[in-house]
Each structure stands twice: as C-alpha cells, then as structure tokens.
Amino acid sequence: MSEIQEAPFEGLSLERLYEILRLRVEVFVVEQKCPYREIDNADFGAIHVWTDDEQGLASYLRVIKEEDHCRIGRVLTRANARSKGLSRKLIQHVLDGTDGPWVLSAQSYLRDWYGNLGFTQNGAEFLEDGIPHIPMLRECEEIGES
Ligand SMILES: CC(C)(COP(=O)(O)OP(=O)(O)OC[C@H]1O[C@@H](n2cnc3c(N)ncnc32)[C@H](O)[C@@H]1OP(=O)(O)O)[C@@H](O)C(=O)NCCC(=O)NCCS
C-alpha cells in the first residue's frame, strides 16, 4: 500500500488523471447506476488526494477551497479494496492537513460513517442526480479528537 499522495490538477500526470476519472466513472456512474455529469470543471481548482495499491489507484477524494471552508468530494475506494480503512485515512489526512471547517454532501446511507469522522448533518436531505444526500459539516475545533 502506498503513502497518501496529493496534487493540484496541474500537478497530475496524464496517466494519473485518466486513472482517477476512470475509477470515478466506474464507481459513481457504473456501480451506482447513476448517469450524471461526473466530470465537471470543479476538478481544475481541486486538490486531488489518493492512495495506490498493487492494482493501481485504490482510494481517492478531492478537496475544493470555497469561501470560508473546504469541500470534500468524490470520496471513493475501488470495490475490491474496501473495508481496509483507506477512505477513512484519506479523510483524516485532509482534516490534519487543511484548514477547516470542512463540508461535504454525503450519500445519506453514509451518515454514520462520516459521523464517526466528526461530521454532523447540518441541513435537510436532498436528492442529487436521484440519490439521497445530506449536507454535513465538521468544525475546526474537533481537529485531533478521535
Ligand atoms: C463509502 C466508501 C468510500 C468507504 O470506503 P472504504 O475505504 O471501504 O472505507 P473504510 O474502510 O475507511 O471504512 C469502511 C468501514 O466503515 C463502516 N461503514 C461502512 N458503511 C457504513 C455505513 N453506512 N454506516 C456506518 N459505518 C459504515 C464499516 O465499519 C466499514 O467496515 P466493514 O466494511 O469492515 O464493516 C466506499 O464504500 C465506496 O467507495 N463506496 C462507493 C462510493 C460512495 O458511495 N462514496 C461516498 C460518496 S458520499
């Protein structure tokens, strides 16, 4: 398992960018059976964070600085690399290395999963591309707490 790596859009190699987009489409469009605009212009201003394993890209997320908070998105782990703590480690890496507060739109089924990372729901559930989501927030003062 590789160390966590990160890069801005312009720091990604073509091969890495292709691998990221391919896995995002594989998970969010194909696996979740959701035809939506997965490739959006938000990638240009994002920091891309990932880990590799022997099969290539294993876990990924992106972070976008917005006004007074950081937005975490596109959180995924390749299907056959799940339940090893990879996504949790990537999010913890972001919480340790960036200024909060942090926000995200969680798929509603993951409320408790993000809750274990210190996020709390801060708005009503909504449908995005047909999938139920909830807005979640983690405040800065929780840094370092488990
Ligand atoms: C959600 C996802 C990113 C988690 O990735 P992961 O690397 O497997 O996550 P971790 O190993 O850090 O955590 C998994 C653990 O979280 C816990 N967990 C999983 N789903 C949970 C849920 N709905 N509620 C509470 N805890 C949950 C479990 O303890 C699980 O371990 P287990 O499978 O051994 O029981 C991954 O399943 C995935 O890519 N899903 C599809 C894409 C997606 O929905 N992304 C989130 C968009 S908001």
The ligand as a MOL file (V3000), in Angstrom:
LIG
                    3D

  0  0  0     0  0            999 V3000
M  V30 BEGIN CTAB
M  V30 COUNTS 48 50 0 0 0
M  V30 BEGIN ATOM
M  V30 1 C -18.0220 4.5810 1.2230 0
M  V30 2 C -16.6290 4.1780 0.8000 0
M  V30 3 C -15.8910 5.3920 0.2250 0
M  V30 4 C -15.8680 3.6330 2.0130 0
M  V30 5 O -14.5500 3.3060 1.6050 0
M  V30 6 P -13.6360 2.2680 2.4550 0
M  V30 7 O -12.2150 2.5190 2.0630 0
M  V30 8 O -14.1740 0.9130 2.3470 0
M  V30 9 O -13.9130 2.8400 3.9230 0
M  V30 10 P -13.2330 2.3980 5.2730 0
M  V30 11 O -12.5610 1.0600 5.0780 0
M  V30 12 O -12.4460 3.5330 5.7570 0
M  V30 13 O -14.4970 2.2070 6.1850 0
M  V30 14 C -15.3230 1.0670 5.9740 0
M  V30 15 C -15.9820 0.8090 7.2850 0
M  V30 16 O -16.8890 1.8450 7.5460 0
M  V30 17 C -18.0120 1.3050 8.1980 0
M  V30 18 N -19.1630 1.5780 7.3690 0
M  V30 19 C -19.3790 1.2600 6.0790 0
M  V30 20 N -20.5730 1.7080 5.6770 0
M  V30 21 C -21.1040 2.3010 6.7550 0
M  V30 22 C -22.3340 2.9480 6.9870 0
M  V30 23 N -23.2680 3.0770 6.0330 0
M  V30 24 N -22.5410 3.4600 8.2100 0
M  V30 25 C -21.6240 3.3440 9.1850 0
M  V30 26 N -20.4500 2.7450 9.0220 0
M  V30 27 C -20.2110 2.2270 7.8140 0
M  V30 28 C -17.8200 -0.1430 8.3470 0
M  V30 29 O -17.2890 -0.3850 9.6320 0
M  V30 30 C -16.8000 -0.4480 7.2990 0
M  V30 31 O -16.0100 -1.5110 7.6580 0
M  V30 32 P -16.5280 -3.0060 7.3230 0
M  V30 33 O -16.8620 -3.0000 5.8600 0
M  V30 34 O -15.3680 -3.8470 7.6520 0
M  V30 35 O -17.7170 -3.2150 8.1910 0
M  V30 36 C -16.6890 3.0470 -0.2590 0
M  V30 37 O -17.5640 2.0440 0.2040 0
M  V30 38 C -17.1350 3.4970 -1.6440 0
M  V30 39 O -16.3260 3.8760 -2.4950 0
M  V30 40 N -18.4600 3.4830 -1.8730 0
M  V30 41 C -18.9960 3.8740 -3.1750 0
M  V30 42 C -18.8340 5.3640 -3.4180 0
M  V30 43 C -19.5430 6.2160 -2.3810 0
M  V30 44 O -20.6860 5.9860 -2.0230 0
M  V30 45 N -18.8230 7.2470 -1.9240 0
M  V30 46 C -19.3040 8.1520 -0.9420 0
M  V30 47 C -19.8930 9.3450 -1.5740 0
M  V30 48 S -20.5680 10.4680 -0.3460 0
M  V30 END ATOM
M  V30 BEGIN BOND
M  V30 1 1 1 2
M  V30 2 1 2 3
M  V30 3 1 2 4
M  V30 4 1 2 36
M  V30 5 1 4 5
M  V30 6 1 5 6
M  V30 7 2 6 7
M  V30 8 1 6 8
M  V30 9 1 6 9
M  V30 10 1 9 10
M  V30 11 2 10 11
M  V30 12 1 10 12
M  V30 13 1 10 13
M  V30 14 1 13 14
M  V30 15 1 14 15
M  V30 16 1 15 16
M  V30 17 1 15 30
M  V30 18 1 16 17
M  V30 19 1 17 18
M  V30 20 1 17 28
M  V30 21 1 18 19
M  V30 22 1 18 27
M  V30 23 2 19 20
M  V30 24 1 20 21
M  V30 25 1 21 22
M  V30 26 2 21 27
M  V30 27 1 22 23
M  V30 28 2 22 24
M  V30 29 1 24 25
M  V30 30 2 25 26
M  V30 31 1 26 27
M  V30 32 1 28 29
M  V30 33 1 28 30
M  V30 34 1 30 31
M  V30 35 1 31 32
M  V30 36 2 32 33
M  V30 37 1 32 34
M  V30 38 1 32 35
M  V30 39 1 36 37
M  V30 40 1 36 38
M  V30 41 2 38 39
M  V30 42 1 38 40
M  V30 43 1 40 41
M  V30 44 1 41 42
M  V30 45 1 42 43
M  V30 46 2 43 44
M  V30 47 1 43 45
M  V30 48 1 45 46
M  V30 49 1 46 47
M  V30 50 1 47 48
M  V30 END BOND
M  V30 END CTAB
M  END
